[in-house]
Amino acid sequence: MILKLIMIMILIFILKDITRYLNKNMPIINKCLLIIAHPDDESMFFSPLIKIHKPHLLLFCYCNEERKKEFKRFCKYKKLKCFIVEQKRNYHGVFKDGMNWDINLMKNIIKDQINKYKYKTVITFDEGGVSGHSNHISCYKAVSEVEYEFKSIKFLYLKTVNLIEKYLIFMRRPNLSIRSVLFKNMLFYPSQLKWYRYLWCIFSNYQWFNVFIDKKILT
């Protein structure tokens, strides 16, 4: 009972803070493509971005039929345009979860997508992949190489933070931030809802704000 009360108090505090900062210091993002590795990456790591900017989603690996259906259901409900690379006949079985991916092939797919839809902003993971997952890092490698060929497009990379920063959500409030309450996004993925996912939804920084790296500014 005491634990429940503590959890409720934490959530109330979080909600008040989010309401206050939701629309402040938002990055300028136009006609956006979000590139992810697996179904639920968009909900686990990019929920604040999706809440405000409604990007197109380019998914490389759908993992299995159940997760593919969950992803499509999520996109339909959120009215997000989605593209599943592995679903195409030429790429079926090419991008398997946890396996090494062909970066050059990924580059060509991403370039075709950009040229077709004329995106102004492209977003994916940074070199740390948030969780260190090899497929997240492959997305970074492919996009970072594509960036050199599209000088007029803004490329943003979701910053990987250390363990303390990842879970202490009020440790800092960076200028480039978006805050949102999006626990319900993960409800579209019942196959992935383990007990630790609930803790992630409550305590992870990535559920409350996104910090993006713009390498053009850093250089």
C-alpha positions as CSV (number, residue, x, y, z in Angstrom):
1,M,0.0,0.0,0.0
2,I,2.8,2.4,0.9
3,L,4.7,1.5,-2.3
4,K,1.6,2.3,-4.3
5,L,1.2,5.7,-2.7
6,I,4.8,6.5,-3.3
7,M,4.4,5.5,-7.0
8,I,1.3,7.7,-7.3
9,M,3.1,10.7,-5.8
10,I,6.0,10.2,-8.2
11,L,3.6,10.1,-11.2
12,I,1.8,13.2,-10.0
13,F,5.1,15.1,-9.7
14,I,6.2,13.9,-13.2
15,L,2.9,14.9,-14.8
16,K,3.1,18.4,-13.3
17,D,6.6,18.8,-14.5
18,I,5.8,17.6,-18.0
19,T,2.8,19.9,-18.3
20,R,5.1,22.8,-17.5
21,Y,7.8,22.0,-19.9
22,L,6.1,20.2,-22.8
23,N,6.2,23.0,-25.3
24,K,9.4,24.7,-24.3
25,N,12.7,24.5,-26.1
26,M,11.5,22.3,-28.9
27,P,13.8,21.6,-31.9
28,I,12.7,22.8,-35.3
29,I,11.8,19.7,-37.2
30,N,10.2,19.8,-40.7
31,K,9.0,16.9,-42.9
32,C,10.8,14.3,-40.8
33,L,11.9,10.7,-41.4
34,L,12.6,8.5,-38.4
35,I,14.7,5.5,-39.0
36,I,14.5,2.6,-36.6
37,A,15.6,-1.0,-36.3
38,H,12.8,-2.8,-34.6
39,P,9.0,-2.5,-33.9
40,D,8.6,-0.6,-30.6
41,D,11.8,1.4,-31.0
42,E,9.7,4.4,-31.9
43,S,7.8,4.0,-28.6
44,M,10.7,3.0,-26.4
45,F,13.0,5.8,-27.4
46,F,11.3,8.4,-29.6
47,S,7.8,8.8,-28.0
48,P,8.3,12.6,-27.3
49,L,9.3,13.2,-30.9
50,I,6.3,11.2,-32.3
51,K,3.9,13.0,-30.0
52,I,4.7,16.4,-31.5
53,H,6.2,16.0,-35.0
54,K,4.4,12.9,-36.5
55,P,7.4,11.7,-38.6
56,H,7.3,9.0,-41.3
57,L,8.8,5.8,-40.0
58,L,11.3,3.6,-41.8
59,L,11.6,0.2,-40.1
60,F,14.3,-2.2,-41.2
61,C,13.5,-5.4,-39.2
62,Y,9.9,-6.4,-38.2
63,C,11.2,-9.4,-36.1
64,N,8.1,-11.6,-36.5
65,E,4.5,-11.4,-37.7
66,E,3.1,-10.6,-34.3
67,R,5.4,-7.6,-33.8
68,K,4.8,-6.5,-37.4
69,K,1.1,-6.4,-36.8
70,E,1.6,-4.5,-33.5
71,F,3.7,-1.9,-35.3
72,K,1.2,-1.5,-38.1
73,R,-1.6,-1.1,-35.6
74,F,0.4,1.5,-33.7
75,C,1.1,3.5,-36.9
76,K,-2.5,3.3,-38.0
77,Y,-3.8,4.6,-34.7
78,K,-1.3,7.4,-34.5
79,K,-1.9,8.2,-38.2
80,L,1.8,7.8,-39.0
81,K,3.0,6.8,-42.4
82,C,5.3,3.7,-42.1
83,F,7.6,1.7,-44.4
84,I,8.8,-1.8,-43.5
85,V,12.0,-2.6,-45.4
86,E,12.0,-6.3,-44.6
87,Q,8.5,-6.7,-45.8
88,K,9.6,-6.1,-49.4
89,R,10.4,-9.3,-51.3
90,N,13.9,-8.3,-52.2
91,Y,14.8,-7.7,-48.5
92,H,12.9,-10.5,-46.8
93,G,15.2,-12.1,-44.2
94,V,18.1,-9.7,-45.0
95,F,17.7,-7.6,-41.8
96,K,17.5,-10.1,-39.0
97,D,17.3,-9.0,-35.4
98,G,20.7,-9.1,-33.7
99,M,22.6,-10.0,-36.9
100,N,25.2,-7.8,-38.7
101,W,23.5,-5.6,-41.3
102,D,24.8,-4.5,-44.7
103,I,25.5,-0.8,-44.2
104,N,25.8,-0.1,-47.9
105,L,22.5,-1.7,-48.6
106,M,20.9,0.3,-45.8
107,K,22.4,3.5,-47.3
108,N,20.9,2.8,-50.7
109,I,17.5,2.2,-49.1
110,I,17.6,5.4,-47.0
111,K,18.8,7.5,-50.0
112,D,15.9,6.2,-52.1
113,Q,13.5,7.0,-49.4
114,I,14.8,10.5,-49.0
115,N,14.8,11.2,-52.7
116,K,11.3,9.9,-53.1
117,Y,9.7,11.9,-50.3
118,K,12.0,15.0,-50.1
119,Y,12.4,15.0,-46.3
120,K,13.9,18.0,-44.6
121,T,14.9,16.2,-41.4
122,V,16.2,12.6,-40.8
123,I,16.5,11.2,-37.3
124,T,17.9,8.0,-35.9
125,F,20.1,6.7,-33.0
126,D,23.6,8.0,-32.3
127,E,26.7,5.8,-32.3
128,G,25.8,4.4,-28.9
129,G,22.4,3.2,-30.1
130,V,20.9,4.2,-26.7
131,S,21.1,0.5,-25.5
132,G,24.2,-0.5,-27.4
133,H,22.1,-2.8,-29.7
134,S,24.1,-3.6,-32.8
135,N,21.1,-2.9,-35.1
136,H,20.6,0.5,-33.6
137,I,24.2,1.3,-34.2
138,S,23.8,0.0,-37.8
139,C,21.1,2.6,-38.3
140,Y,23.5,5.3,-37.1
141,K,26.3,4.1,-39.4
142,A,24.1,4.1,-42.5
143,V,22.5,7.4,-41.8
144,S,25.8,9.2,-40.8
145,E,27.3,8.1,-44.2
146,V,24.1,9.2,-46.0
147,E,24.4,12.6,-44.3
148,Y,27.5,13.5,-46.4
149,E,25.4,13.3,-49.6
150,F,22.5,15.5,-48.5
151,K,24.0,18.8,-47.3
152,S,20.6,20.6,-47.3
153,I,18.9,18.1,-45.0
154,K,19.1,18.3,-41.2
155,F,20.3,15.0,-39.6
156,L,19.7,14.5,-35.9
157,Y,20.9,11.6,-33.7
158,L,19.2,10.6,-30.4
159,K,21.8,11.0,-27.8
160,T,22.9,8.0,-25.7
161,V,23.4,8.9,-22.1
162,N,25.0,7.1,-19.2
163,L,23.1,4.9,-16.8
164,I,22.5,7.6,-14.2
165,E,21.2,10.2,-16.7
166,K,19.1,7.5,-18.4
167,Y,17.0,6.9,-15.3
168,L,17.1,10.2,-13.3
169,I,14.6,12.1,-15.4
170,F,14.9,15.4,-13.5
171,M,18.7,15.4,-13.3
172,R,18.8,18.0,-16.1
173,R,16.6,19.9,-18.6
174,P,18.6,20.4,-21.8
175,N,17.8,23.2,-24.2
176,L,17.0,20.7,-27.0
177,S,14.2,18.7,-25.3
178,I,10.7,17.5,-25.7
179,R,8.6,16.2,-22.9
180,S,5.5,14.0,-23.1
181,V,3.4,11.4,-21.3
182,L,3.2,8.4,-23.6
183,F,3.0,5.3,-21.5
184,K,0.1,4.1,-23.7
185,N,2.4,3.8,-26.7
186,M,3.8,0.6,-25.3
187,L,0.3,-0.8,-24.9
188,F,0.3,-1.4,-28.6
189,Y,3.0,-4.0,-28.1
190,P,1.6,-6.5,-25.7
191,S,4.1,-9.1,-26.8
192,Q,6.9,-6.9,-25.4
193,L,5.2,-5.8,-22.2
194,K,7.5,-7.5,-19.6
195,W,7.6,-6.1,-16.0
196,Y,10.8,-4.2,-16.7
197,R,9.2,-2.4,-19.6
198,Y,6.8,-0.8,-17.2
199,L,9.7,0.5,-15.1
200,W,11.3,1.8,-18.3
201,C,8.1,3.7,-19.2
202,I,8.0,5.4,-15.8
203,F,11.7,6.2,-15.1
204,S,13.5,6.3,-18.4
205,N,14.6,9.7,-19.8
206,Y,13.7,8.6,-23.3
207,Q,10.0,8.4,-22.4
208,W,10.0,12.0,-21.2
209,F,12.3,14.0,-23.5
210,N,14.5,13.5,-26.4
211,V,18.0,15.1,-26.8
212,F,19.3,15.2,-30.3
213,I,22.8,15.7,-31.7
214,D,23.3,17.8,-34.8
215,K,26.8,17.0,-36.0
216,K,26.8,20.0,-38.3
217,I,26.7,22.2,-35.3
218,L,29.4,20.3,-33.5
219,T,31.9,20.6,-36.4
